[in-house]
Amino acid sequence: MSIESGPELISGLRKFVSAEIIFGVGARRLAGGITANLGASRVLVVSDPGVIAAGWTAEAITSIERAGATCVSFSGVAPNPRSTDVASGAEIYRQNDCHMLVAVGGGSVIDCAKGIGIVISNGGSVLDFEGADLVRRPTPPLVCIPTTGGTSADLSQFAIFTDFDERRKIAVVSKSVIPDVSLIDPETLTSMDPYLTACTGLDALVHAIEAYVSLSNSPMTDVNALRAIELISGNLLGSIASQYDVECRKQVMLGSMFAGLAFSNASLGANHAMAHSLGGLLDLAHGECNAMILEHVVNFNFCEAVDRFKNIAMAMGLQISGMTATHCRRAIIRHIRDFREKAGILKTLGQVGVSRSDVPILADRAMADLCLITNPRKGKKRDIEVIYEESI
């Protein structure tokens, strides 16, 4: 069932897809063996300057080359990957006659690698594939080593790109962009500073919350979403406080993985639709955008999924037994605000450059985002505008 078809097409039927996952400390060191098993002799390794400086990219290249393949590097990836970044990477792939891709980095790097694969197999610009199930030809093999505990691009069927000329983000949703293998190694999170840890961790929390209340939820996604909420709520603040606590970061990475499994199959909602619009128009950090508007989106959606939000509150560790729906809503919103602030995300949309004059165009673009299809409460443009205004 396609996401674009909506959950009502065939009542009760749900799918569940994922990359092959190898999780644990040291998983990144398997890159060479995995690429050899996939039969590649020339590999395009996609990364970015920060990840290269941390040493994770060199480790992957060494492992791959020891296994007998030649590596070509591409690191021209913006924090919100642009269609031009994808085109540049695809050209390097062609020029060097590469056979597969390895992405070492966060969501931007992994999405760029997905885009390169799309363009290599299908031609054109990655912007041509906006929407669901429009990637017709299989992409080259892709192995991911994620270095942030948040995006879960390494196992999802989503890829997000920026049309820089139009200042908007587009979503490509297709089983064709699910990576072949994800080597999820919690040690890579130790190179993230506290603020990046907070932003990516809050992004993962939003993934889990939106997947759990999505109109396309299922028993398979529910169990992953609730476990993700428990793990991130219980470990993110400790991970922020202690950069090199691998055990704590392991729990955050595990929570991010569970959240990714949930949202890749249940889709998302208004929070991500609105965050994509913000990131496209103003080039803001995606995780920070999600965090700044979360309490306001929960407030909007609560009435349409009361029992599910009560389960979310319990997964967060809140004592809500005997509470009325109204008191539960206040408690979960207060908790989300306090959690965000304790994580160090203190700014409002207004403080990062969003003005009220931006709101109408932001709302227009959010209304056109695929993620809004599965939001539990159907809203009009004015509803979305009010959420933005409350967040300023």
Secondary structure by P-SEA (a helix, b strand, c coil): ccccccccccccbbbbbbcccccccccccaaaaaaaaacccbbbbbbcaaaaaaaaaaaaaaaaaaabbbbbbbccccccccaaaaaaaaaaaaaacccbbbbcccaaaaaaaaaaaaaaccccccccccccccccccccbbbbbccccccccccccbbbbbcccccbbbbbbccccccccccccccccccccaaaaaaaaaaaaaaaaaaaacccccaaaaaaaaaaaaaaaacaaaaaacccaaaaaaaaaaaaaaaaaaaacccccaaaaaaaaaaaaccccaaaaaaacaaaaaaaaccccaaaaaaaaaaaccccccccaaaaaaaaaaaaaaaaaaaccccccccccccccccaaaaaaaaaccccccccccccaaaaaaaaaaac
